[in-house]
Amino acid sequence: MKKNIFIAILWVTLAACAVGPKYARPDSKKNAAYVQTAVHTDSITNLKWWDVYQDSALQSLIKTAIDQNLDLKIAVARMEQSKAILGFNKANLWPFLDYAARARVNDLRNLSDQAGVIFPTNSYSLLGNVSWEIDLWGKLRHANRAAYADLLASDENRKSFYISMVAQVAELYFQLRGLDERLVITQKTVESRRAYLDIITLRFQNGEVAELDKLQAEQLAASAEAQLYAIERALIETENAINVLMGQPYSPVARGLLNDAQQLPAEIPSGLPSQLLERRPDIRSAEQQLIAQTEKVGVAVALRFPSLNLTGFLGVASPDLSNLFQSDAVIGSIAGQLTGPIFHFGQNKRRVEAERAVAKQMSYAYEKTILNAFSEVENSLAQIRTYRNEFNARLTQVAATEKSLMLSKALYDNGYTSFLQVLDSERELYNSQLEKSIALQNQLISTVRLYKALGGGW
C-alpha cells in the first residue's frame, strides 16, 4: 500500500515538473450553414454508400477495392508502423534490465613458472544491469504523446484513403457508364451518317447533287467514326483505372445500371459546417499532426534541462565456478547521475525555435485543410445544383436539335436549302446528345464528390 502511494506521489510530482507548451485547438473560420444549400441537420454521410448508389455492380467493385486496394494496404501498414513506434516510446518510461555473463579460464601455469609471469586467475560472473532515466521534465512523456498523436493521424489517413478510394471507384464507374452511353450514341450516329452518305452518293451518281454535298457527307461520317475510336480508347483506359484501384490486372469491368437509371434523392442533406471538423479524416489527421508537433516542442524544451539517470547492477562473481552461487559471491551497486547542458552556443535554444516554427507551419496547414474542406463541400453542392439544371436544359436542347435535323433533311430533300444546313443540324444533334450524357455523368460524380467532401463512409 505504501509502495503504491509512493509511486502515485512520484508520478504526480513528475507531471508537475513537465515543461513545454500545452495543446489548444486553433480557432477556425466557418459559416453557420453552407451557402449553396438550405440548412439540414441530417447528412448524406449518415447513409452507407450502398444506400446512396443502389447499383449491385458498383457495390461489388467497391467491395473488391476495399479488400484489395494497394494504397489502402499501404495506409494500414503505416498505421501499424506508427503503433510500433508508440510502443517503442512507451518503453522509455520504464527501467531497462539487461544481463551479462562472463567466464575466463587460464591453464597456463607451467608457462607462468618458466617465464616468471603471473597470469590472472580464473573468474566467473553473472550480472543483471538496470538503467532508468527519470522523466523529470516530461521529455519522455512528450515523446510518448507525440507518438500517440502520430498513430491517430495514421489512422485518420487510412480513413481518408478509404473514402478517396470509394469515391474514385464510383466516379470512374459513372464515367465508364457515361462512355458506354456515348459509345452507343456515336455508333447510332455513325450508322445514320453512313446511311445518309449512301443516299447522297447515289444522288451524286445520278447527277442530282453536287460533289461538294457528297464530300461533306463523307466528312461527317468519318468524323463520327473517328470519335467512335476515341471513346473506345477512353473506355479501356477507364477500365484499367478501375482495375488498378481493385489491385488486379486488366479485365473487363462488370456493368450495372445505366447512368439515367441511377436513383438519387431529389434533395441531398449536407449537415452543418460544425460537423465537418469532427467528420473529415483529413482535418482530424491535420489536427493530430499539430498535436504531435506540439509535443515535440515539449521534448525540445525538456532537453534544455538536466536529466537524471539511475544505473545499477546485481549479480554474482567468483574465481571458482562451484562457488558462483554462494552468498559471499553476491555483488551489487547503484549509482545516480545528473547531467545537463551548460554552454552549447545556443544549440538547444535553436532546437526549440525550430520545433516551434514547425508547429506554426502545422497550425497553418490545419487551418488550410479546414478551408479546403469547406470549399470542397460548397463546390460539390453547387455542382449538384448546376449540373441538374444543365441536364434539364440539355434535354430540351436534344429535343429541339432532333426536330431541327428532321426539318433540315426534309428541306434539303425537297431542294429548299443547302446540305450545309443539314450538316450543321447533324453536328448540333450529335454534340447535344454527347453534352447531355456528360451533364448526367457529372451530376452523378458531383454527388460522389459531396459524399467524399463531407467525409462519410468510413
Wavefront OBJ file of the C-alpha trace (Angstrom):
o trace
v 0.000 0.000 0.000
v 2.788 2.402 0.963
v 4.636 1.458 -2.222
v 1.617 2.319 -4.386
v 1.182 5.655 -2.621
v 4.864 6.439 -3.182
v 4.619 5.632 -6.906
v 1.491 7.791 -7.235
v 3.175 10.706 -5.497
v 6.234 10.247 -7.709
v 4.180 10.417 -10.931
v 2.217 13.456 -9.740
v 5.472 15.191 -8.865
v 6.992 14.358 -12.250
v 3.859 15.537 -14.061
v 4.064 18.848 -12.222
v 7.664 19.287 -13.413
v 6.817 18.789 -17.097
v 7.867 21.675 -19.343
v 6.734 22.659 -22.824
v 3.514 24.038 -24.364
v 0.042 22.561 -23.863
v -2.009 21.926 -26.988
v -5.057 24.076 -27.701
v -7.118 23.712 -30.876
v -6.673 26.779 -33.133
v -9.745 28.874 -33.860
v -11.093 28.216 -37.353
v -13.350 30.351 -39.513
v -16.577 28.725 -40.668
v -20.089 29.706 -41.637
v -23.147 28.732 -39.615
v -24.535 26.929 -42.676
v -23.448 26.047 -46.201
v -24.180 28.821 -48.677
v -25.177 26.506 -51.528
v -27.936 24.633 -49.697
v -30.642 25.006 -47.095
v -29.823 24.048 -43.507
v -30.227 20.323 -42.794
v -29.464 18.621 -39.518
v -29.034 15.297 -41.315
v -26.266 14.441 -43.754
v -25.652 12.149 -46.683
v -22.737 10.719 -44.699
v -25.156 9.150 -42.225
v -26.011 6.717 -45.025
v -23.779 3.926 -46.261
v -22.578 4.326 -49.804
v -24.610 1.313 -50.935
v -27.763 3.064 -49.747
v -26.869 6.060 -51.906
v -25.762 4.209 -55.060
v -28.169 1.298 -55.438
v -26.229 -0.490 -58.143
v -25.132 -4.048 -57.386
v -22.273 -3.911 -59.910
v -20.905 -0.738 -58.325
v -21.267 -2.257 -54.867
v -19.273 -5.293 -55.952
v -16.499 -3.137 -57.420
v -16.203 -1.079 -54.239
v -16.154 -4.156 -52.005
v -13.368 -5.663 -54.106
v -11.391 -2.435 -53.952
v -11.784 -2.271 -50.158
v -10.339 -5.776 -49.876
v -7.560 -5.462 -52.465
v -6.626 -1.793 -52.952
v -2.860 -1.446 -52.535
v -2.899 2.188 -51.385
v -5.280 1.209 -48.603
v -2.963 -1.652 -47.618
v -0.037 0.794 -47.540
v -2.048 3.085 -45.251
v -2.788 0.165 -42.927
v 0.909 -0.774 -42.868
v 1.817 2.811 -41.988
v -0.647 2.731 -39.131
v 0.975 -0.479 -37.872
v 4.360 1.255 -38.099
v 3.068 4.171 -36.003
v 1.666 1.711 -33.479
v 5.074 0.043 -33.156
v 6.784 3.423 -32.721
v 4.316 4.270 -29.963
v 5.209 1.030 -28.165
v 8.891 1.851 -28.608
v 8.448 5.275 -26.993
v 6.334 3.883 -24.158
v 9.154 1.532 -23.208
v 11.412 4.524 -22.490
v 9.259 5.413 -19.478
v 10.306 2.262 -17.578
v 13.603 0.873 -16.277
v 15.653 -1.251 -18.662
v 17.023 -4.569 -17.410
v 19.939 -6.245 -19.200
v 22.115 -9.192 -18.337
v 25.770 -10.085 -18.821
v 27.539 -13.385 -18.248
v 31.336 -13.723 -18.315
v 33.821 -16.535 -17.845
v 37.628 -16.521 -18.076
v 39.672 -19.721 -17.708
v 43.517 -19.832 -17.676
v 45.525 -23.054 -17.945
v 48.998 -21.542 -18.355
v 50.635 -22.385 -15.018
v 53.734 -24.036 -16.494
v 54.260 -21.129 -18.826
v 53.906 -18.690 -15.928
v 56.549 -20.512 -13.878
v 59.035 -20.714 -16.738
v 58.709 -17.154 -17.852
v 58.263 -15.636 -14.437
v 54.981 -14.035 -15.492
v 51.863 -14.256 -13.347
v 48.651 -14.585 -15.396
v 45.242 -13.665 -13.987
v 43.308 -16.386 -12.254
v 40.007 -17.813 -13.435
v 36.870 -15.677 -12.996
v 33.139 -16.173 -13.488
v 30.336 -13.612 -13.216
v 26.607 -13.333 -13.906
v 25.192 -9.803 -13.588
v 21.862 -8.054 -14.116
v 22.154 -4.390 -15.134
v 19.399 -1.828 -14.553
v 19.198 1.644 -16.128
v 16.366 4.138 -15.791
v 16.042 7.725 -16.926
v 13.775 9.602 -14.519
v 11.464 11.745 -16.627
v 11.883 14.918 -14.577
v 10.814 17.439 -17.205
v 8.393 15.379 -19.280
v 10.727 14.676 -22.202
v 9.732 11.025 -22.444
v 6.057 11.745 -21.816
v 6.038 14.395 -24.549
v 7.650 11.904 -26.932
v 5.095 9.278 -25.949
v 2.157 11.632 -26.566
v 3.672 12.710 -29.875
v 3.899 9.078 -30.983
v 0.287 8.506 -29.925
v -0.849 11.532 -31.942
v 1.109 10.225 -34.938
v -0.701 6.908 -34.554
v -4.085 8.656 -34.574
v -3.015 10.697 -37.601
v -2.055 7.494 -39.416
v -5.454 6.009 -38.632
v -7.191 9.133 -39.966
v -5.042 8.936 -43.101
v -6.212 5.363 -43.547
v -9.804 6.573 -43.367
v -9.020 9.300 -45.905
v -7.593 6.699 -48.284
v -10.722 4.615 -47.753
v -13.056 7.491 -48.618
v -10.954 8.597 -51.592
v -10.742 5.076 -52.933
v -14.518 4.507 -52.690
v -15.119 7.880 -54.345
v -12.637 7.141 -57.141
v -14.283 3.800 -57.906
v -17.724 5.431 -58.008
v -16.516 8.338 -60.155
v -14.782 6.046 -62.623
v -17.830 3.777 -62.729
v -20.164 6.658 -63.614
v -17.594 7.841 -66.136
v -17.490 4.336 -67.596
v -21.284 4.171 -67.879
v -21.264 7.640 -69.455
v -18.722 6.455 -72.014
v -20.918 3.411 -72.666
v -23.829 5.731 -73.374
v -21.763 7.967 -75.626
v -20.430 4.903 -77.432
v -23.995 3.867 -78.274
v -24.856 7.433 -79.336
v -21.791 7.545 -81.587
v -22.457 4.106 -83.059
v -26.005 5.159 -83.956
v -24.692 8.423 -85.363
v -22.128 6.567 -87.498
v -24.843 4.256 -88.820
v -27.162 7.188 -89.549
v -24.468 9.218 -91.292
v -23.291 6.257 -93.371
v -26.849 5.555 -94.443
v -27.322 9.188 -95.412
v -23.926 9.134 -97.172
v -25.170 6.224 -99.284
v -28.214 8.259 -100.249
v -26.136 11.328 -101.126
v -23.649 9.179 -103.076
v -26.472 7.661 -105.107
v -27.916 11.111 -105.809
v -24.469 12.335 -106.848
v -24.074 9.422 -109.225
v -27.464 10.286 -110.696
v -26.412 13.913 -111.091
v -28.965 15.187 -108.602
v -26.488 16.800 -106.152
v -23.087 18.374 -106.348
v -19.882 16.544 -105.426
v -19.434 19.008 -102.566
v -22.503 17.550 -100.854
v -21.049 14.062 -101.196
v -17.678 15.165 -99.765
v -19.360 16.905 -96.850
v -21.386 13.767 -96.097
v -18.187 11.687 -96.182
v -16.513 14.123 -93.814
v -19.471 13.951 -91.448
v -19.453 10.122 -91.393
v -15.658 9.927 -90.954
v -15.765 12.428 -88.072
v -18.267 10.292 -86.171
v -16.240 7.148 -86.867
v -13.060 8.783 -85.534
v -14.938 9.789 -82.389
v -16.005 6.163 -82.009
v -12.389 5.023 -81.721
v -11.598 7.810 -79.245
v -14.431 6.635 -76.993
v -13.290 3.018 -77.232
v -9.818 4.132 -76.156
v -11.230 6.064 -73.203
v -13.291 3.012 -72.179
v -10.199 0.816 -71.972
v -8.288 3.467 -70.006
v -11.177 3.847 -67.548
v -11.486 0.089 -67.085
v -7.746 -0.081 -66.424
v -8.017 2.661 -63.802
v -10.802 0.754 -62.027
v -8.771 -2.460 -62.100
v -5.770 -0.668 -60.566
v -7.987 0.539 -57.726
v -9.091 -3.059 -57.219
v -5.475 -4.210 -57.118
v -5.696 -6.500 -60.122
v -4.550 -6.621 -63.773
v -6.864 -5.629 -66.579
v -10.127 -7.451 -67.008
v -13.478 -6.231 -68.370
v -15.455 -4.349 -65.724
v -18.942 -5.651 -64.989
v -21.703 -3.131 -65.681
v -24.912 -2.491 -63.789
v -27.401 0.342 -64.107
v -27.114 2.975 -66.792
v -26.472 6.480 -65.569
v -30.033 7.554 -66.349
v -31.316 4.650 -64.222
v -29.332 5.594 -61.097
v -31.629 6.541 -58.216
v -30.566 9.564 -56.187
v -32.606 11.567 -53.686
v -34.033 14.827 -55.005
v -32.641 16.717 -52.005
v -29.283 15.644 -50.608
v -28.792 16.731 -46.963
v -25.334 18.003 -46.158
v -25.469 18.543 -42.392
v -23.917 21.545 -40.653
v -20.416 23.017 -41.149
v -19.587 22.471 -37.483
v -19.956 18.717 -38.001
v -17.310 18.727 -40.718
v -14.460 19.285 -38.233
v -15.283 16.017 -36.474
v -16.156 14.029 -39.595
v -13.423 14.690 -42.152
v -10.452 12.361 -41.568
v -8.007 14.742 -43.256
v -8.972 17.514 -40.810
v -8.609 15.160 -37.874
v -5.277 13.938 -39.228
v -4.005 17.508 -39.617
v -5.006 18.248 -36.023
v -3.259 15.130 -34.723
v -0.115 16.097 -36.623
v -0.299 19.517 -34.954
v -0.717 17.838 -31.558
v 2.287 15.597 -32.253
v 4.427 18.572 -33.231
v 3.322 20.493 -30.127
v 4.568 17.579 -28.017
v 7.854 17.579 -29.940
v 8.297 21.191 -28.898
v 7.971 19.924 -25.314
v 10.693 17.375 -25.971
v 12.989 20.112 -27.291
v 12.287 22.305 -24.251
v 12.969 19.408 -21.858
v 16.357 18.806 -23.492
v 17.479 22.192 -22.103
v 17.123 20.879 -18.540
v 19.215 18.328 -16.592
v 18.442 14.626 -16.901
v 18.647 12.141 -14.038
v 19.740 8.578 -14.763
v 19.842 5.710 -12.278
v 22.082 2.739 -13.031
v 22.916 -0.342 -11.054
v 23.853 -3.974 -11.206
v 23.255 -7.029 -9.069
v 24.738 -10.471 -9.557
v 27.354 -12.991 -8.562
v 31.091 -13.267 -9.244
v 33.688 -15.837 -8.184
v 37.024 -17.251 -9.321
v 35.563 -20.744 -8.884
v 32.560 -21.848 -10.853
v 31.453 -24.119 -7.980
v 31.231 -21.139 -5.608
v 29.449 -18.822 -8.059
v 26.107 -19.043 -6.308
v 27.388 -18.833 -2.716
v 26.239 -15.939 -0.536
v 29.682 -14.361 -0.415
v 29.760 -14.243 -4.253
v 26.904 -11.725 -4.408
v 27.920 -8.269 -5.621
v 25.877 -5.156 -6.430
v 25.977 -1.438 -6.967
v 23.631 1.515 -7.619
v 24.511 4.974 -8.869
v 22.731 8.134 -9.871
v 23.939 10.618 -12.472
v 22.639 14.125 -13.094
v 23.766 15.646 -16.388
v 22.726 18.831 -18.086
v 23.828 21.342 -20.699
v 25.774 24.472 -19.717
v 27.005 26.174 -22.841
v 26.263 24.778 -26.320
v 26.479 28.028 -28.270
v 22.673 28.367 -28.391
v 22.147 24.905 -29.920
v 19.407 23.845 -27.507
v 17.612 27.178 -27.822
v 17.679 26.969 -31.613
v 16.303 23.434 -31.440
v 13.270 24.732 -29.539
v 12.838 27.599 -32.005
v 12.981 25.189 -34.945
v 10.344 22.884 -33.432
v 8.106 25.883 -32.640
v 8.419 27.037 -36.253
v 7.378 23.585 -37.471
v 4.412 23.688 -35.063
v 3.399 27.044 -36.536
v 3.524 25.505 -40.024
v 1.346 22.620 -38.828
v -1.150 25.095 -37.369
v -1.433 26.948 -40.668
v -1.731 23.633 -42.524
v -4.564 22.632 -40.190
v -6.439 25.872 -40.874
v -5.864 25.498 -44.615
v -7.190 21.929 -44.515
v -10.392 23.210 -42.907
v -10.802 25.958 -45.517
v -10.228 23.471 -48.337
v -12.797 21.127 -46.807
v -15.482 23.818 -46.669
v -14.575 24.869 -50.204
v -14.947 21.289 -51.483
v -18.378 20.945 -49.857
v -19.600 24.250 -51.281
v -18.237 23.377 -54.733
v -19.889 19.955 -54.665
v -23.239 21.416 -53.603
v -23.014 23.981 -56.393
v -22.060 21.280 -58.902
v -25.025 19.102 -57.954
v -27.446 22.007 -58.385
v -25.963 23.387 -61.595
v -25.407 20.019 -63.285
v -29.008 19.063 -62.517
v -30.191 22.276 -64.159
v -27.750 21.836 -67.033
v -29.003 18.295 -67.666
v -32.604 19.508 -67.845
v -31.538 22.208 -70.305
v -29.664 19.616 -72.390
v -32.827 17.511 -72.603
v -34.617 20.466 -74.152
v -31.675 21.099 -76.443
v -31.619 17.490 -77.706
v -35.352 17.524 -78.416
v -35.009 20.780 -80.352
v -31.985 19.637 -82.390
v -33.686 16.335 -83.281
v -36.626 18.240 -84.719
v -34.289 20.732 -86.393
v -32.386 17.925 -88.129
v -35.604 16.314 -89.304
v -36.810 19.600 -90.821
v -33.393 20.349 -92.356
v -33.327 16.977 -94.124
v -36.866 17.497 -95.380
v -35.990 20.944 -96.757
v -32.790 19.616 -98.350
v -34.520 16.620 -99.883
v -37.070 18.940 -101.463
v -34.432 21.396 -102.701
v -35.243 24.277 -100.379
v -31.885 24.510 -98.587
v -28.235 23.513 -98.976
v -26.592 20.472 -97.483
v -24.652 22.808 -95.225
v -27.762 23.309 -93.089
v -28.193 19.550 -92.765
v -24.529 19.289 -91.868
v -24.866 21.880 -89.102
v -28.037 20.277 -87.745
v -26.380 16.852 -87.716
v -23.411 18.182 -85.781
v -25.637 20.050 -83.324
v -27.689 16.937 -82.614
v -24.639 14.751 -82.039
v -22.928 17.329 -79.829
v -26.088 17.969 -77.801
v -26.535 14.228 -77.194
v -22.940 13.952 -76.001
v -23.308 17.036 -73.793
v -26.485 15.618 -72.263
v -24.652 12.401 -71.426
v -21.725 14.319 -69.925
v -24.053 16.541 -67.847
v -25.769 13.483 -66.363
v -22.412 11.839 -65.680
v -21.136 14.989 -63.968
v -24.302 15.245 -61.895
v -23.685 11.753 -60.510
v -19.977 12.416 -59.997
v -20.724 15.659 -58.131
v -22.851 13.607 -55.715
v -19.864 11.327 -55.157
v -17.647 14.344 -54.539
v -20.089 15.742 -51.992
v -20.103 12.376 -50.239
v -16.292 12.493 -50.195
v -16.135 16.179 -49.191
v -18.385 15.554 -46.197
v -16.051 12.800 -45.001
v -18.569 9.981 -44.985
v -18.337 6.269 -45.407
v -15.510 5.196 -43.138
l 1 2 3 4 5 6 7 8 9 10 11 12 13 14 15 16 17 18 19 20 21 22 23 24 25 26 27 28 29 30 31 32 33 34 35 36 37 38 39 40 41 42 43 44 45 46 47 48 49 50 51 52 53 54 55 56 57 58 59 60 61 62 63 64 65 66 67 68 69 70 71 72 73 74 75 76 77 78 79 80 81 82 83 84 85 86 87 88 89 90 91 92 93 94 95 96 97 98 99 100 101 102 103 104 105 106 107 108 109 110 111 112 113 114 115 116 117 118 119 120 121 122 123 124 125 126 127 128 129 130 131 132 133 134 135 136 137 138 139 140 141 142 143 144 145 146 147 148 149 150 151 152 153 154 155 156 157 158 159 160 161 162 163 164 165 166 167 168 169 170 171 172 173 174 175 176 177 178 179 180 181 182 183 184 185 186 187 188 189 190 191 192 193 194 195 196 197 198 199 200 201 202 203 204 205 206 207 208 209 210 211 212 213 214 215 216 217 218 219 220 221 222 223 224 225 226 227 228 229 230 231 232 233 234 235 236 237 238 239 240 241 242 243 244 245 246 247 248 249 250 251 252 253 254 255 256 257 258 259 260 261 262 263 264 265 266 267 268 269 270 271 272 273 274 275 276 277 278 279 280 281 282 283 284 285 286 287 288 289 290 291 292 293 294 295 296 297 298 299 300 301 302 303 304 305 306 307 308 309 310 311 312 313 314 315 316 317 318 319 320 321 322 323 324 325 326 327 328 329 330 331 332 333 334 335 336 337 338 339 340 341 342 343 344 345 346 347 348 349 350 351 352 353 354 355 356 357 358 359 360 361 362 363 364 365 366 367 368 369 370 371 372 373 374 375 376 377 378 379 380 381 382 383 384 385 386 387 388 389 390 391 392 393 394 395 396 397 398 399 400 401 402 403 404 405 406 407 408 409 410 411 412 413 414 415 416 417 418 419 420 421 422 423 424 425 426 427 428 429 430 431 432 433 434 435 436 437 438 439 440 441 442 443 444 445 446 447 448 449 450 451 452 453 454 455 456 457 458
